[in-house]
Structure formats: C-alpha cells, structure tokens
C-alpha cells in the first residue's frame, strides 16, 4: 500500500465517522470524551490527518451501534441515504454560520419541511378520496 492509498483510506474512514457523528448531532468534543481523546483528535481522524487506532474504531462502532465493517465500506449494498454534492455544500455553509443564525435556519427548514409533508398528506388524502368515490 503506498502513502496515497493509506491517506485515502484514512480520509474515507474519517468521512464515515463524521457522517455518523453529525447524524447523531454530536460535537467532536463530545465524541472525543466518549472514546478517550480530545475533540482535536476527532478532527484529525475525520480529515484523515491521523489514522484511527483499532481500539478507538471499535469504541466508535459500539457507541454508534454499527459494525466495525461499516467504517470499511461493508454492508453498503443495501438502501442508504445518499446526498448529492449540493446538499453537502449547503450543509457545510450552514455549519459555518454563527450558532444563533444556524439554529434559526434549522428551525425555518424544519417548519418548511413540516408544511411540505402536510401538503403532501393532503394531496394523498384527496387522491385516496377520489379513488374511493
């Protein structure tokens, strides 16, 4: 394995860790505290700057309730939620906002999503009523 392949592997593993951490709305410091390292070390794992030792990897897998193989790409054949680049870009931009602005943006998006789901439910109910008639 050459140096690039090793770094590429570490970066891929780090992205999987970051995705799990963010999906649980956990800070780097919080995750670090749970597995016995500082938040800065979590950042290094997530960016591929440092290789995650097996014992830390196992601790993360246990904590997040995933098999260790998840970090190596095992089990990806099933349906997974995938995001296109634009969604990830927007998420990164939102993440850079001040905390209070980010929270307001989040609340606004939740409200819009709820309205959309409600409207879709109304359309479904109308279709079902029309079918029954």
N, C-alpha and C positions, 0 to 999 in steps of 0.2 A: 504494500500500500504506500503510495507516495504521499508527500506532505499535503498536496491539494486535496487528495481523496480523504485524508484524515480530517482536514479542516472542514471540508464539505459535509462529511458525516457529522461532525460536531455541530455545525450550523443547522443541519436538518433536525437532529435530535433536539437542539435548543429551541427551534421553532415549534416543535411538538410540545415541549414543556411550556413554552409561553402561551400557546393556544389553550392548554389545559388550565393554566394559572388564570388567564384572563377570563375564560369561560366561567370560572368559579368566583370571579371578581375578587381575586386575592392579590395583595400587593407583593412585590418582591421581598420586602422585609418580613412580611407575614410568612410567606413560603419558606424563606431562609430560616426563620425562627423554628419552624416546624421540623426542618431537617438538619438543623445544627450549623448553619452557615449564615453569613450576613447577606443583606439584600444585594450588595455589590457583587457578591459571588454568584448569585442567581442571575444577575445581568450578564456576567461573563459566560455562564452556562448557556443562556438563551441566545447570545450572539455568536456562540462557537469559539469565543476567545479562550475559554478553558474547557478541558474535557471533564465531563461529569463522572466521578468515580462510581463503580458499580453499586456500592452500598447506598449512595445518595439517590441513584437511579431507582433502586428497589424501594427506598423510602418514599419517593415521589409516586411511584406506581401504587403502592399501598394506600397512600394518602388520597390519591385521586380515584382509586378504585378501578384502575386499568391494569391489564397485564404488562409486564416489563416489555414484552414484544411490541407493544404499541409504539414505544419510542424508536423501534427499529423498522416500523412500517408494516408489521404483521397485522393481519386482520383488516386490511383496507379494502378488501373486495366488496364488502357489504355497503349498504347505503350510508353515506356520510354527508354532513352538511359542508358544502364547499362554497367558498366565497370567491367572487371574481376580484380582479385587481382593484376595480373602482371602489368596492365595498371596503377593502382593506385600506386603501388610500384615505377614504373618508374617516374610517375609524382612527387611523394614525393622526389625521388632522384634528379630530375632536379630542384625542388624547392630549394634544399639545395645548389645548385651551386651559385657561385658569379653572380651578376646581369649581367655583361657583357658576361660571358660564357653562362648563361641561355638564354640570348637574341640571341646569336649566334646559340645555339642549337635549339631554337624555329624557327629561320629563316631557318635553314637547314631542319628541319622537314616539314615546310610549303612547301619548294621547292620540297622535295621528294614527298609529298602528291600531289602537283600540277602535277608533272611528272606522277605519278601513275594514276591520274584522266585523264590526257591527253592520256596516253597509253590505258586506258580502253575505252575512247571515240573512239580512232582509231580502236580498235578491234570491238566495236559495229558498227561503220560505215562500216567496212569490212563485218561483218555478214549481215547487212541490204542490202548492195550492192549485196552480194551473193544471198540473198533471192529474190531480185528484178530481178535478171538475169534469 
